[in-house]
Amino acid sequence: MSIYWSLRNVPELASLTRKQRGQVHEQCLQRYFFRAPATIRSVLAFLSAIFITSGFASLASRLPSWFGMPHKFWAIPLGAIVGMTIGRYVLSRIAIPTLRPFYHEFIKGDLVRSEHAA
């Protein structure tokens, strides 16, 4: 199994512009991963995103005391935001092998229609 660190590395998306790659990936992620019946891959992806988010929030709550600062309320939400961003990235990368068959179909159908409508 290949890990695609960037959408540019996914063969089905390589010929598209950066904006189009993001649009195709997000639409397919919404349609064929988030709204699809649960699979082992999707459960692991969601759990990894949750654990990464909670781990960063937990780490951020301890960070001020490690540096001798009084407890700062802003550290927890900031850690959670960073964690959610990284968790979403990891979830997205776990989902790519599931989404690859749908990219071509989406590009031929929905992306072409939206390009003509614009």
Secondary structure, DSSP 8 states (H G I E B T S, - for coil): ----SSGGGSTTTTTS-HHHHHHHHHHHHIIIIISS---HHHHHHHHHHHHHHHHHHHHHHHHHHHTT----TTHHHHHHHHHHHHHHHHHHHHHHHHHHHHHHHHIIIIIHHHHHH-
